[in-house]
Amino acid sequence: MLKQFLNLKLSQKLSPQQIQLMKLIQLPTQAFEQRLKEEMNENPALEAGKEEDEDYEKDEFDNDEEYDDFDDNESIEAEDINIDEYLSNDETPEYKTQANNYSDDDDRRESPLASPVSFHQDLINQLNTFILNDDEREIAEFLVGSIDDMGYIRRSIADIVDDMAFTQGIYTDEKTVERILHIIHELEPSGVGARDLQECLLLQLKHKTPSEYVALATDIIENQFDAFTKKHYEKLQQKFNVSNEQLKKAVHEIEKLNPKPGGSFTGNNKITENIVPDFAIRIVDGELELTLNGRNAPTLHVSKDYQEMLQTYKVSKDKSHAQKDAVQFIKQKLDAAKWFIDAIRQRQETLFVTMNAIMHYQKEFFLDGDETKMRPMILKDIADTVGLDISTISRVANSKFVETPYGTKLIKEFFSEAMKNDQGEDVSTLEIKKILKNILEEEDTHKPFPDDQLAELLKEKGYPIARRTIAKYREQLDIPVARLRKKM
């Protein structure tokens, strides 16, 4: 027998408008520009530019302006649509029907990008200088296509033979591919087509002018590569029965080689990343001035043509079923356009107040650029200052950049944890890493400091830090252990 139960449940759900706003906040300027284009393509009721008979004033953000009435969790109510709401411009707030994200102060600078010959195309062009039959040329071009952007072929000859047979219908054997690979090794830059670092260095040494030290360097890489990578110089001196000066010159020949021959190619066809700062901070009369980059966001407004369609429907006496379906579609598009414009405005306000709080929190750094003056700062510090959720602050800081007098910085780099110095004061881990880096840059490369000695040096400077913490910071700075930092 079926029984009925009455169950009460309290839950929270995000409205579609809130979800849209959160997604917009997370986008950096370039991605935001692309999102605008997509929305305008999908929604014909959303148009760019100012309306011809309206003279809208641009929205401006003041550095000291507070947005106390902005609530990150506020939702835009999607009530039943009233046609008259769209027909009266007086009743609709201006900010809901147009958005101006461009400032006259924004620089209209273009970044021209060169389009040189690609790395792989250059290798193909070099093959034209070799006499090859059709089968050999097909194998050579397949091998060139297997070279990665660093200049390596990271596949076995057996795998390449099988791949050519299954995907290209080229049937050959490993001996033939190996022979063609030797031709690839003759191409420039020297070392291209190597299958590992050892082979790459040997190929480059082969192309060097023969000398005593080049020969010794070749012998070291070919027969004592493991000892060389671990910098066991005493072992190498005993193995080859050479003086410290002879070994030093041989090692110097190796250090001049390029471990990534493809990466140095000026025409490499990697996607050029053109960073567009989302904010700009300038120092004016000793005070910080923050501006929000809006040059990639056009002025938006709700289409008057769609409003006129609704006006026509309102005065029409005969309303067919097809007309009602069309009007319903128009109303949905108008609603979506208004929601999107309002979300853009809220996005701009959220970005500005958040970055404004970060700027004032790290005021000492922005005034003189000294990284040791960065204060410890976590997401909660800024969230409490502006009254927004921590997740919102995280979205603002994610993948966004700020242009400062000291270069363009990733915003999330300003966030760091705190540690106590010997005075009991909170200091930023960024400050400690900066001091650690300065110590390592000034160390004697013949006798680099081990981690326990680095811990002692930092303790003398007033930062009592454990050795394992030093090791963690050193790894984060991409600095190897003392043994691998040692030079002859």
Sequence and secondary structure as in RCSB ss.txt:
>XXXX:A:sequence
MLKQFLNLKLSQKLSPQQIQLMKLIQLPTQAFEQRLKEEMNENPALEAGKEEDEDYEKDEFDNDEEYDDFDDNES
IEAEDINIDEYLSNDETPEYKTQANNYSDDDDRRESPLASPVSFHQDLINQLNTFILNDDEREIAEFLVGSIDDM
GYIRRSIADIVDDMAFTQGIYTDEKTVERILHIIHELEPSGVGARDLQECLLLQLKHKTPSEYVALATDIIENQF
DAFTKKHYEKLQQKFNVSNEQLKKAVHEIEKLNPKPGGSFTGNNKITENIVPDFAIRIVDGELELTLNGRNAPTL
HVSKDYQEMLQTYKVSKDKSHAQKDAVQFIKQKLDAAKWFIDAIRQRQETLFVTMNAIMHYQKEFFLDGDETKMR
PMILKDIADTVGLDISTISRVANSKFVETPYGTKLIKEFFSEAMKNDQGEDVSTLEIKKILKNILEEEDTHKPFP
DDQLAELLKEKGYPIARRTIAKYREQLDIPVARLRKKM
>XXXX:A:secstr
               HHHHHHHHHHH  HHHHHHHHHHHHHH TTEEES  TT         TT   TT  TT  
       HHHHH TTTS HHHHEE    TTS            HHHHHHHHHTTS   HHHHHHHHHHHHT  TT
SB  S HHHHHHHIIIII     HHHHHHHHHHHTTSSSTTTTBSSHHHHHHHHHHTS   HHHHHHHHHHHH H
HHHHTT HHHHHHHHT  HHHHHHHHHHHHTS S TTTT TT          SEEEEEETTEEEEEE  TTS  E
EE HHHHHHHHHHHH S   HHHHHHHHHHHHHHHHHHHHHHHHHHHHHHHHHHHHHHHHHTHHHHHH  GGG  
 B HHHHHHHHT  HHHHHHHHTT EEEETTEEEEGGGG B EEE TTS EEEHHHHHHHHHHHHHHS TTS   
HHHHHHHHHHTT    HHHHHHHHHHTT   HHHH   
